[in-house]
Amino acid sequence: MLRLIDRQEVIRMARLARLELSEAEVEQYQADLTNFLTSGKKLQKVDVSAVEGTSHAVSITHELRKDEVGSSLPREEVLSAGPETVDGFFKVPRIVEEQE
Amino acid sequence: MRNLAHLLETRQVSSREIVKHYLGEIKQQEPDLNAFITVDDVGALAQADAADMRRSQGNPLSPWDGIPIAVKDNISTKGLKTTCASRFLSNYKPLFDASVVRSLRDAGMPILGKTNLDEFAMGSSTEYSAYGVARNPHDRTRVSGGSSGGSAAAVAAGEAPWSLGTDTGGSIRQPASFCGVVGLKPTYGWVSRYGVVALAPSLDQVGPMARTVEDAAILFSLLAGPDPKDATSADARNFEVPFWDDQFVKDLKIGVPEEFFGEGLHPDVEKAVRRSLRTLEGQGATLVPISLATNDYAIDTYLTLVTAEASSSLARYDGVRYGERVHAADSNTMFSKSRAAGFGPEVKRRIMLGTYVLSASHYEAYYEQAQRVRTLIKLDVLDAFKQVDVIITPTTPTTAFTIGAKRNPLEMYLSDLFTAMANLSGIPALSVPCGTDPKGLPIGLQIMGSHFREELLFKVGYVVERSAAR
């Protein structure tokens, strides 16, 4: 089958998305990405030179709210939802240098 | 619902009795329907008792005080598990209510439980739920549709009088059509998204699902309105339930887009929709053939944008502040392993596609291109409303399909062929049952209008509903 996307690219995307993939999944998503990009090809041919992009369908004006202190969720309750906490903080494993 | 409200008001029935009735239906039907992920018997009965107390003191919160509801499980309910049908959130209990849930509580409505969906609302059948498929009450070998399949099935099966769904590309309307209930995808921004777990924030909307058009309008009147907690909430007015007349039909111009009646449309569906159109015409409406040629791009545009936004929305699931964590020696490995274990295959697929279209080397060709095509689609739709008041199409190309029938993701994505356009252009769209096929499976008709024209959609829907019942 046609492979528009190479294996390395799939692995790179998975790393960007912080998703550990099995061998079978890499294979699967390589095929899915290829199918998706093939089916979406006609989109590339549409002439869009006359328009700007739409990020929100209904135009709205953002208004800033008043800068007032409101109530927040209690710290202990928020922390209780975390898998691991210590001394009022969420605890995570050691953070190593990024490889990218 | 007005009858139920009247019975409550005149104290002929108590909220506890109503809630017990629905809990009984749930208990009896759930083993093979699977419309709910979580049922909250204790909470619902306590809320019912509080409602009965208010009634006895002559202080009901609203005419609907004590009438229960089911809520899709991607809408935050304080203290009540909200899983999004994902393993990642299998034990997640929100610390706050979504604004729409707040509105239900302010009206005094007990929450029966949380309904099944495709994981993180990604899908058209609930087959991607980590908790099993929600079956179609009309034929339990078939899907209920998706992603709000549980909300549709619960209402159709009589497990709940009405429910909340969410719709990003058709997720309220398609299951409403498959299960034979009414469902509205409101104008983007008219209903708050605060506390609704994001799939694609520029497309997502919460909407009502109910047995009748009037019930859907009543529920919508409780949901619509501005919310300072949602930056995309429109500075729109509140919504009033319309007066149900049919005089307006004789001045009505209905657009019938040829692109929605072509290849791929099942003849049974076409027949039912055309019959409703003829009824409206018989009452004086004018049918105007129109073209919505950009619908040809709707699915691909939708997929590009929804996967891009989803990959970004789902970045928050990292196993740090909530959700399931897989332990590892360093944080990056912990993130990757937690996400790998927590997400199902469709969610991973969309994250991968979305990451690809957003990555630096492909952003312009895919994501930006899709955003611009979205503008063309929106202009095409808004242009049509210069000629006509509403546009009527089938909601879905076919009736409910069999569980397991669509194994190819691209085939599944085509379920949204007629519905994605409304999300891309932000317009409201209502699905109303308009008949059944020879197997007895419901057929839905979709009514689209321009921004904030929900009142007209309900009024047209009301006429369609009555003509289908005859």
Interface residues (C-beta under 8 A of the other chain):
Chain A: I5 E9 V10 M13 A14 L16 A17 R18 L19 E20 L21 E25 Q28 Y29 D32 L33 N35 F36 S39 G40 K42 L43 Q44 V46 V48 V51 E52 G53 T54 S55 H56 A57 V58 I60 T61 H62 R65 L73 E77 V78 A81 G82 P83 E84 F90 V92 P93 R94 I95 V96 E98
Chain B: Y92 K93 L95 F96 T187 Y188 G189 S202 L203 P228 A231 T232 A234 D235 D296 Y297 D300 T301 L303 T304 S311 A315 D318 G319 V320 R321 Y322 G323 E324 R325 H327 A328 A329 D330 S331 N332 T333 M334 F335 S336 K337 R339 A340 F343 P345 K348 R349 I351 M352 L353 T355 Y356 S359 A365 Y366 E368 Q369 A370 Q371 R372 V373 R374 T375 L376 K378 L379 P409 L410 N423 L424 S425 G426 I427 H451
